[in-house]
Amino acid sequence: MNKADTRYTAYINILHEELMPAMGCTEPIAIAYAAAMARKIMGQMPDRVLVEASDNIIKNVKSVVVPNTGNLKGIEAAAIAGIIAGDADKVLQVISVVNDEQRSEMAHFLQNKEVKVVASRSGVIFDLVVNVYAGKSHASVQISHYHTNIVRIVKDGEATVYTHHCDDVSNKHKTDRSIMSVEDIVEFAESVDVNEVRDVLKLQIAHNTAIAQEGINGNWGANVGSVLLNSWGDDIKVRAKAMAAAGSDARMSGCELPVMIVSGSGNQGLATSVPVIEYAKELKADEDSLLRALIVANLVTIHQKTSIGRLSAFCGAVSAGVGAGAGITFLYGGRYKEVAHTIVNALAIVSGIVCDGAKPSCAGKIASAVEAGILGYHMYKNGQQFYGGDGIVVKGVENTIKNIGRLGSVGMRETDKEIIRMMLGE
C-alpha cells in the first residue's frame, strides 16, 4: 500500500483520531470535560448542577474512582471535579492538575449544593448533558456518540453557542472506518512510513507501560496483575496479560497517570498495546518492528469495535485482547493468513463476556481476553483452528468480525438493558 492510496491516508488518520491520552476512566472524564466546558461558558461558579446521562454512561461511571478527587466515585463527583478544577482545553486530561484546596471544594460542593443526575431519554447509547445554574444564569453542554464529541452548547436558554445534529451517528467529520479489513491492516503495517505515526505510538508505549508498572508495584483494585505473576511466574505469556491487567486495576481505582486510549477506552488501550510491548521486549524486537506490530494491534481492535459501537453489553476487552493477539502474531513474523486465523480463534474463545460497567473486575476480563489472543496464535502455530460453522464462527475473518459486531450491537441489546437494571437495583 503506497501513500497515493486513499486507504493509506485513512489508516494514518484513524490512528491519530483514536489514540489520545486520557486520565481516568473515559466516561467520568467525558462528564468532567462537559462540566468544565459548561462552567467556562457560563463564566461563574454554579450553585446547582443537573446531569442527564444515558444508561450506558451511568453503568460505566457507577463504580470507578474519579482521579484527583480524593477517591470520590460517580457521576456527581466527575461533574463537580470538572466544574471546580477542570481545564476544558485539556479535553480528556481535563482534571490532570488538581490541588488540595480544590479537592476540599469538591467535597464541600457535593455536601452543600444540589447535584442531580437523571437518565437521558434521547435514545442515543452515548449521550450526556451537563447543565449548570447560577441564579438566573444557565449553561449546558451536550456530548454524544463518543467522549469528546460536543454537539450542543447553550447559554442562558437563548443563544445557541454551538449546535450539531446529535442524531448524526455517522460522525461524518471522522474518517470512515467501514473501509477497514484485516488484509488491508496487515498490508498497511508492512508498508507504512512509521515516522508518520511514530510519535503517537511512542506515547502509547510510554504512558501505557508506566501505568502498567504502577499497577504491579502498587496496591490498586483487585491487584489482578500481581496475583497472576505471584501464582504463575513471569513467563511472557503470563507477564503480557498481567501487565495489561495491572494497568487497568490502577486506572479503575483512581491512578492519576494518563493512558493512551483506543476506541474511546483506556482499558482497551491497555489490553491492545501492553501485551505487544511485553512480547517485543521478550523477543528483543527493534523499535520499528514494535511500532508496526502496534499498528496491527490498534487497527484490528478499532476494526472490531466499529460495528459493535463505543458502548455495548459486549466487553470491549475482548476486541482489545484479540487485537493484541494479532499484534503478537505480527511480531512473530505472521502476516495476513496467520493474523486472520489468530483473530478467529480468539473470538471463538471469549466472545460473550459482558460489560457490566467500569470497575476492578475489568482487569480480570482483560487478562482472559489477552490469554485468548495469545492462545489463538499458538493454536494456529500448532496446526489447530476453529472452523466456519463452529458456533458464531463463519468462513472468513471479515465474516466472523461482522457476526461479532451483530452480536454486540443487536444481539446483546436486551442484555445491556437487563445489566443496567441489575446495577441500578431495579
N, C-alpha and C positions, 0 to 999 in steps of 0.2 A: 504494500500500500504506500503510495507516494504522496507528497504534500499537495499535489494538484487534485487529488481525490477528495471529494466533499466529505466522505466518511472520515478521512484523516483529521480534518479540521473539527468535525463534530465530536470525535473522541477526545481531542485536546480540550475542547470547550466543556464537555461533560465532566472531565476530571477536575477542571478548575471550578466548575459550578458546584460540584458535590463535596469536594474536600475543603473543609474550612474548620478553623479552630473554634471550639466551644468549651465553656466551663460549666460543668454540672450536667445533669440530665436535660436533654434539649427541650422537652415540653415545659417544665417550670422556667427555664431560661427564656423561652419564647414569650411566656407570660410576663416575666421581668422586663423583657425588651419592649413589649407593648405598653407596659405600665410606665416605664421610663420615658417613652415617647409621648404618652398621654400627659404626663406631668410637664414635660418640656413644652408641649403645645399650649397647655392651659397657662403656664407661666407662674404658677404658685403651688404651694403645698395644699393638697386636698384635705377636706375634713371627713369625707366618706368615699368609699370605693365600691363599685359593683363590677364583678367579673362574670361574663357569660362564657361558658366553655362547653364544647361538645363532649359527649360521653367518653370518647377515647382519650381526650386530654385529661379529663377527670381521673380516668383509670391510670394514666401514666404519671400523674403528679402525686397521687394519694400517699404513696409510701416512701418517697425518696427525700433525702435531706437536701435542702437548697444550700449550695455552698456560700460561705462567707456570711451566714446569718446566725451563727451560734447554735447550729443543729436544729433549726426550725424546719418543719415539713409542711407541705401542702400548697394549694393554690393561693391562699391568703398570704402566706409567707413570701411566696415568689413575687406576687404583685407588690407588696409593701417594700420588699428589697429593691425592686426596680424603681419605685417611686422615691424612696429615700436616698439610695446610694447609686442608682443606675446612671450609666453614661450611654445614652441611646446610640451614640456614634460608634460604640464598640460592638454593636449588634449582639452576637451570641457570646461575647465576653463582657456583656453589659454590667455585670456585678463582680468583675475581676479585682476591683480595688475598693475595699470597704474597711473603714476604721472602727475602733471600739465604740466611739460615740454614736456612729450611725447604727451599729448593731443594737445599742441601747434604745435608740429612737425607734427602731423596728418593733422591738418588744413593747415599748410604750404605746405605739400607734395601735398595735393589734389588741392590746388590753383596753384601750380607752376610746377608740374610734370605730365607726361602723365599717366593716369589711364583709361584704356579702357575695356569695357565689351562687349562681343559678345555672341550670342546664340550658345550653343553646338549643333552640328549636329550628335551626336553619336547615338541618338535614345534611349539612356538609360534615364529613368524617373528621376533618381537622379544621376547627373553627373556634376562634376566641375573640371576645371584645372586652377591652378594659375601659370602664367608664370612671372618670374621676370628677369629683364635685367640690367646689369651694364657694359657699354662699350661693349666688345665682349663676356662677360661672361653671361651665361643664366642658369636658373634652372626652372624646372616645377614640380608640384606635382598634381596628379590626385586623386580625391576621388569619388568613385562610389558606388551606391546602398544604402549605409547608411553612417551616418555622420562621422564615424571615420575610414572608410574602405579605406585606402590609397592603391591604386592598381598600381601606377606607379610613380617613382621619376627619373628624368633625370637631368644630369648636363652637360652643355656645348655641348649639342646636340650629344654627342658621347657615353659617358659612361652611361649606364642604371644602376643607383644605385639600383633600386628595380623595379620589374615588376610583375604583376599578371593579369590574364586574366579578364578584366573588364566586359566581357560579361558573366561571371560566376555568373548568377543571383541566383544560389542555395546557394551561400555563404557557401560552404561546411565546412568551419572551425568553423561555428557556429552550435549550437545544432539544430537538426531537429525539427521544430515546427509543422510538419504535424501529429505528434503523439498526439497532444493535443485534448482533449474533455472536455466538461463541467463536465461530470460524473467523469472523472479522476481528474480533478482540485479540485472538492469538496472532493473526497476521499483523495487526497494528502494533502489538507489543514487540514483535520481532523487528519491525521496520522503523518505528518512530525515532525521531531525533530526541533522545531522552533529555536534552538540555531544555526542551520546551516544557517539561513537567518536573524537572529536577528539583527546583526549589520547593514546590508544594509537597512532593513525595519525601524529600529530606525532612521537611517539617513534620510530616506524618510519622516518620521514623523517630524523630527526636521526642515529640510530645507523647506518642503512644507508648514508647519504651519507658519513658520517665514515670508515667503514672502506673504502668505495669510493675515496675520495680518498686515503687512506693507501696503498691498493693501487697507485694511479697514481704517487704521489710516492716510494714506497719501492721496495725490491728484494725482492719476495715471489714465491716459487714460480717459475712459468714466465713471469711478467710478461705474461700474455696481453693485458691491457688496454693496456699501454704499446705492445706490438707492433702492436695494431690501430690505435692513434692515430698511431704513427710511420709506419705503412705506408699508411694511407688518409685521414689527416687527421681533423679533429674535426667533420665533418658530423654532424648529430644522429643519423642512422641508425647511424653508426659509434660515436659517443660513448655512445649508450644501451647498446649491448652491451659496449663497452669498460669502462665504469664498473662494470657488474654483474660482469663477469669479473674486474676488478681487486679488487673486494671479496672474491670467492671465493678468489683467489690469496693474499690476505693472511690470510684466515681459515684456509685449509688449511695454511698454513705457520707457524701459531702466533701470529698477531697477537692482542694482548690486548684489542682493542676489542670491545665487545659487538655483536651482531647481533639484529635482531628476526626471529624465525623464523616460518615459515608451514608448516603441515603437518609440524611437528616438525623442520624443516630450515632451517638458516641459509642454505645455498646457494639453496634455493627462496625464502626470504625476500628475498634479494638480487635474484635474477632476476625475481621478481614485481614488486618495488617500484622499484628503481633506474631502469630504463628509463622508467617512467611519470614519475618525478620529473624526469628529464632532459628529457623531452618537455614537461612542464609549464613548465620554465624557458624552453625554446626558444619556446613559444607564449605566454609571459607570462601564463599562467593564474593566476587568483586562488586563494587557499588552499582555499576550499570546493570549487572545481572539481577541484583536485588530489585532495582528500580523497575526493570521490565517485568519481573515476577509480581511486583506490587501492582503494576498496571493491569495485569491479568486478574489478580485477586479483586481489586477495586471494581473493575468494569464488569466482571462476572456477577459480583454482588449487586451492583446497580441494575444490571440486565434482569436479574430475577425479580428485584423489587419493583421494577417499572410496572408490571402487570398486577402485582399484589397490592400496591399502594403504600403510602407512607405509614399509615396506621391500620392494623388489622388484628384479628384474633390469631393469625399465623405469626409465630415468633420470628422476628427479624434475625435473630441469632442464627437460625437455620440457613438463611440465604448467605450470611456472612461466613459461617463455618464452611459452607460449600465453596464460597469464593476463595477462602484461604486454602482449601484443598486443591483448587485449580492453580493457585499461585505456587504452591509447593510442588505440584506436578511439573509446572513450567521450569522451576528451579532445577529439578532433576533431569531436565532435557526433554520432557514430554512436550508435544505440540498438539495440534487440534484433536487428533484421534484420542490421545491419552487424556487430555483435558476434558473432552466431551464425556468419555466413559467415567472419569472421576466424578464429574458433576451428577450424572445419572445415578451412579452407585450411591453417592452420598445422599441425594434427595430421596432415594428409595428407603433409606435407613431412618432418617429423622424428621421427614415431613409430617406435620401434625402436632408438633409441640405448640402449645397455646401461649399466647401473650396475655398474661393477667397483670399487666402494668409493670412499671419500672420499680425494682426493689432488689434486695441482695440475691434472691434466687436466680436472677438473670445470669449471674456468674456461673452457676451450675449448668444452666442451659447452654451458655457459650462453650463450656468445656465439652458437653455432649456433642454439640454441633461441630466443633473443631475436630473432635475424635472421629466423627463420621466422615468429615472431609479427608482426613488422613487415611482412614480405612478404605475409602472409595478409591484412592490412588493405589494403595497396596493390593487391593483386590485385583485391579486390572493388571498390575505388575506381575501378579501371580496367576494370570490367565483366567480370572474369575470375573463375572459380571452379572448384573440383573438385566433381564431381557424385557422387551416390549410385551405387555400382557401380564407382567408381574404387578398386580395392583394398579396404581395410577401411572406406572411407568409405561411409556409407549415408545415405539421405534423412533429414534432421532432425538438428539438432545434438545432441539428447539421445541419439539412437540411435548416433551416432558416438562420443560420450563413453562410452556403455555398451560399445561394441566395444573401445575403448581400455582400459577397465577389465578387460574379459575378457582382452585380450592381456597386460596387465601382471600380473594376478593368477593367471591359469590358463595361458595360452599360453606364458609365459616361465618357468614354474616349473622346468622341467628345465634351461633356460638358466642360471638362477640357480645351481643346484647345480653345473653344469659350470664356471661362472665361479669359484665358491668353490674348487673342486678345483684349478683352474689357479693361483689366487692362493696356495694353500697348497702348491703344488708337488707335488700328488698325481698 
